[in-house]
Amino acid sequence: MSGGRVRKEAQRINLFMLISATISQMNSTFLNPPFLIAILLSLSVHEWAHGWVASKLGDPTAAYAGRLTLNPLAHLDLMGALMFLVVGFGWAKPVPINPYFFKNPKRDTAIVSFAGPVSNFLLGTFSFFGLVLLLKHQAAASPFELLTTGTGAGVWERVLSQILGSAVFINFGLMAFNLLPIAPLDGSKVLHLFIPARYEDTYEEFMRRGPMILLILILVEAFLNIPLLSAWVFGVVGFVMRELNLIAGLFF
């Protein structure tokens, strides 16, 4: 995998981690074990989903690279892992994909890309309802309140609730951020599927400029305090949480 691809992946994960650390309202220290467990699981599932779907579509590259596993060690990047421990954000190694193995490269690349956000949506939803079931005996006005106030009675219940609570926000945040149609994020490859053939060259040029566009958006948010990216992530996460809250309210 080229250094440029890893740097692009780092840009993606850096911003996401800053957002997720803010909205999770968990312990502010990034050495908090529940937070680390949740982020390692979330990143592993995301990358595994890309590789697994690619393998089902005929690309064995991820399998040959030993990446069809949920073992976080297979997906960790050394520098990205150190950044997790030091400042609370980092990155995983992108799963290698070779579109030349696909019967329909444009379509199948979009499907593989979409698999990552879908996996995070499923894991976030599972974590949400797992937390509701775990803490349903607590007095709370809504399932959403459990995510911010529920801590559990016993030690293990408290730790598990923190892991699940972190996983909810991390996965929905990762899903939302990756759906942005800006290269190298997954959303850019999904959108590519719907670009007419006559605009292919124009869109390819847009994708080549994607990392610079993304960097500019990050800098504008960081230094000018204009919430361009975080508004999208917060909006998507908030919408999903409200819908799950309504569904959970029907049963609990």
PLY file of the C-alpha trace (Angstrom):
ply
format ascii 1.0
element vertex 252
property float x
property float y
property float z
element edge 251
property int vertex1
property int vertex2
end_header
0.00 0.00 0.00
1.46 3.38 -0.99
2.40 6.01 1.54
0.01 8.44 -0.12
-2.94 6.11 0.50
-1.99 5.74 4.17
-1.71 9.50 4.58
-5.15 9.90 3.03
-6.56 7.31 5.41
-4.93 9.19 8.29
-6.70 12.40 7.32
-10.01 10.55 7.35
-9.57 8.96 10.75
-8.02 12.02 12.41
-11.10 14.19 12.05
-13.48 11.40 12.87
-11.70 10.65 16.12
-11.82 14.29 17.21
-15.57 14.37 16.59
-16.31 11.05 18.24
-14.27 11.95 21.31
-16.35 15.10 21.71
-19.83 13.64 21.27
-19.28 10.47 23.25
-19.21 12.39 26.55
-17.14 9.59 28.03
-13.94 9.88 30.00
-11.78 12.54 28.35
-8.60 10.50 28.65
-7.90 8.51 25.51
-6.20 5.79 27.52
-9.64 4.84 28.82
-9.81 1.07 28.11
-13.52 1.00 27.14
-12.92 3.73 24.56
-9.88 1.94 23.14
-11.75 -1.36 22.94
-14.65 0.30 21.11
-12.47 2.11 18.58
-10.34 -0.95 17.86
-13.44 -3.07 17.31
-15.11 -0.43 15.14
-12.10 0.08 12.88
-11.52 -3.67 12.60
-15.12 -4.32 11.59
-15.00 -1.48 9.06
-11.85 -2.73 7.34
-12.89 -6.39 7.56
-16.21 -5.56 5.87
-14.40 -4.02 2.90
-12.22 -7.10 2.49
-15.00 -9.62 3.05
-17.33 -8.08 0.48
-14.45 -7.76 -1.99
-13.68 -11.46 -1.55
-17.32 -12.34 -2.22
-17.11 -10.33 -5.43
-14.03 -12.23 -6.60
-11.08 -10.25 -5.23
-8.81 -12.43 -3.06
-6.32 -9.64 -2.31
-7.47 -9.01 1.26
-7.48 -12.74 2.01
-3.93 -13.16 0.69
-2.87 -10.21 2.85
-4.34 -11.83 5.97
-6.90 -9.07 6.43
-10.11 -11.13 6.53
-10.06 -11.13 10.31
-11.51 -9.11 13.16
-8.20 -9.29 15.00
-7.25 -5.62 15.53
-3.56 -6.49 15.24
-4.07 -7.30 11.56
-5.48 -3.84 10.88
-3.33 -1.65 13.13
-0.80 0.74 11.70
2.16 1.26 14.05
2.20 5.03 13.86
-1.60 5.19 13.93
-1.65 3.04 17.07
0.90 5.29 18.78
-1.23 8.31 17.93
-4.22 6.62 19.56
-2.28 6.23 22.79
-0.79 9.73 22.77
-3.55 12.04 21.54
-6.62 9.85 21.07
-6.83 9.70 17.29
-5.08 7.61 14.71
-5.75 5.33 11.79
-5.93 1.73 10.63
-4.25 0.15 7.61
-6.58 0.29 4.60
-7.55 -3.14 3.30
-5.94 -3.73 -0.13
-8.47 -4.07 -2.94
-7.77 -4.91 -6.60
-10.72 -3.88 -8.81
-9.32 -5.86 -11.75
-10.73 -9.00 -10.15
-14.28 -7.63 -10.28
-16.70 -8.52 -13.06
-18.01 -4.94 -13.01
-15.22 -2.80 -11.48
-17.23 0.40 -11.15
-20.26 -1.25 -9.56
-18.36 -3.68 -7.37
-15.93 -1.03 -6.11
-18.93 1.01 -5.00
-20.41 -2.02 -3.23
-17.12 -2.74 -1.45
-16.83 0.89 -0.39
-20.41 0.99 0.89
-19.78 -2.12 2.98
-17.63 -0.18 5.46
-20.27 2.38 6.49
-22.97 -0.32 6.48
-20.91 -2.44 8.87
-20.55 0.52 11.23
-24.28 1.20 11.07
-25.04 -2.40 11.99
-22.47 -2.48 14.80
-23.68 0.88 16.13
-27.29 -0.31 16.10
-26.36 -3.57 17.81
-24.45 -1.61 20.46
-27.37 0.75 21.00
-29.91 -1.98 21.66
-27.37 -3.98 23.63
-26.92 -1.00 25.92
-30.67 -0.54 26.24
-31.11 -4.18 27.24
-28.19 -3.99 29.65
-29.42 -0.89 31.44
-33.19 -1.04 30.98
-33.67 -1.49 34.73
-32.26 1.99 35.34
-34.56 4.96 35.67
-34.10 6.99 32.50
-36.44 9.15 30.48
-35.38 7.54 27.19
-32.92 5.06 25.71
-30.85 8.02 24.50
-30.47 9.15 28.10
-28.97 5.77 28.93
-26.09 6.54 26.59
-25.08 9.61 28.53
-26.16 8.85 32.09
-26.31 5.04 32.39
-23.25 3.54 34.04
-24.52 0.22 35.41
-24.59 -1.07 38.95
-21.66 -3.50 39.05
-18.11 -3.07 37.82
-18.47 -5.32 34.78
-21.85 -3.84 33.90
-20.35 -0.38 34.16
-17.39 -1.29 31.91
-19.63 -3.00 29.34
-22.00 -0.05 29.25
-19.07 2.30 28.62
-17.82 0.12 25.78
-21.27 -0.08 24.20
-21.90 3.64 24.68
-18.58 4.52 23.04
-19.27 2.04 20.23
-22.62 3.68 19.46
-21.16 7.12 18.86
-17.94 5.92 17.26
-19.69 3.71 14.72
-22.36 6.19 13.72
-19.72 8.92 13.50
-17.47 6.74 11.37
-20.41 5.82 9.15
-21.42 9.44 8.64
-17.93 10.70 7.93
-17.14 7.96 5.45
-20.35 8.61 3.50
-19.11 12.08 2.53
-18.59 12.06 -1.26
-15.02 13.34 -1.02
-12.06 11.15 -1.96
-10.58 9.12 -0.39
-13.71 8.55 1.70
-16.03 5.67 0.86
-18.82 7.98 -0.22
-16.80 9.22 -3.20
-16.62 5.69 -4.63
-20.32 5.08 -3.98
-21.23 8.30 -5.78
-18.95 7.30 -8.65
-21.40 4.52 -9.49
-24.02 7.10 -10.50
-21.75 9.35 -12.57
-22.63 9.16 -16.31
-19.86 7.97 -18.62
-19.50 11.38 -20.28
-18.59 12.94 -16.92
-16.13 10.22 -15.88
-13.01 12.28 -16.59
-14.39 15.28 -14.72
-15.27 13.17 -11.71
-11.87 11.46 -11.75
-10.27 14.90 -11.59
-12.54 15.80 -8.69
-11.50 12.63 -6.89
-7.82 13.44 -7.40
-8.45 16.78 -5.71
-10.42 15.12 -2.91
-7.64 14.87 -0.30
-6.84 18.57 -0.72
-10.54 19.49 -0.49
-10.87 17.40 2.65
-7.78 18.98 4.18
-9.12 22.47 3.46
-12.45 21.60 5.12
-10.60 20.28 8.16
-8.45 23.43 8.42
-11.45 25.73 7.97
-13.23 23.95 10.80
-10.16 23.87 13.04
-8.98 27.45 12.63
-12.06 29.41 11.52
-14.50 27.48 13.70
-16.88 26.92 10.79
-18.54 23.53 11.46
-18.70 22.20 7.91
-17.73 18.58 8.52
-18.87 18.25 12.11
-22.30 19.65 11.18
-22.73 16.75 8.76
-21.50 14.15 11.23
-23.52 15.53 14.15
-26.58 15.80 11.91
-26.39 12.20 10.69
-25.58 10.81 14.14
-28.40 12.82 15.70
-30.90 11.65 13.09
-29.97 7.98 13.52
-30.06 8.28 17.30
-33.49 9.88 17.26
-34.89 7.14 15.03
-33.40 4.36 17.16
-34.69 6.12 20.26
-38.22 6.07 18.81
-37.94 2.39 17.89
-36.54 1.44 21.29
-39.30 3.40 22.99
-41.87 1.11 21.41
-40.46 -1.96 23.11
-38.73 -0.80 26.32
0 1
1 2
2 3
3 4
4 5
5 6
6 7
7 8
8 9
9 10
10 11
11 12
12 13
13 14
14 15
15 16
16 17
17 18
18 19
19 20
20 21
21 22
22 23
23 24
24 25
25 26
26 27
27 28
28 29
29 30
30 31
31 32
32 33
33 34
34 35
35 36
36 37
37 38
38 39
39 40
40 41
41 42
42 43
43 44
44 45
45 46
46 47
47 48
48 49
49 50
50 51
51 52
52 53
53 54
54 55
55 56
56 57
57 58
58 59
59 60
60 61
61 62
62 63
63 64
64 65
65 66
66 67
67 68
68 69
69 70
70 71
71 72
72 73
73 74
74 75
75 76
76 77
77 78
78 79
79 80
80 81
81 82
82 83
83 84
84 85
85 86
86 87
87 88
88 89
89 90
90 91
91 92
92 93
93 94
94 95
95 96
96 97
97 98
98 99
99 100
100 101
101 102
102 103
103 104
104 105
105 106
106 107
107 108
108 109
109 110
110 111
111 112
112 113
113 114
114 115
115 116
116 117
117 118
118 119
119 120
120 121
121 122
122 123
123 124
124 125
125 126
126 127
127 128
128 129
129 130
130 131
131 132
132 133
133 134
134 135
135 136
136 137
137 138
138 139
139 140
140 141
141 142
142 143
143 144
144 145
145 146
146 147
147 148
148 149
149 150
150 151
151 152
152 153
153 154
154 155
155 156
156 157
157 158
158 159
159 160
160 161
161 162
162 163
163 164
164 165
165 166
166 167
167 168
168 169
169 170
170 171
171 172
172 173
173 174
174 175
175 176
176 177
177 178
178 179
179 180
180 181
181 182
182 183
183 184
184 185
185 186
186 187
187 188
188 189
189 190
190 191
191 192
192 193
193 194
194 195
195 196
196 197
197 198
198 199
199 200
200 201
201 202
202 203
203 204
204 205
205 206
206 207
207 208
208 209
209 210
210 211
211 212
212 213
213 214
214 215
215 216
216 217
217 218
218 219
219 220
220 221
221 222
222 223
223 224
224 225
225 226
226 227
227 228
228 229
229 230
230 231
231 232
232 233
233 234
234 235
235 236
236 237
237 238
238 239
239 240
240 241
241 242
242 243
243 244
244 245
245 246
246 247
247 248
248 249
249 250
250 251
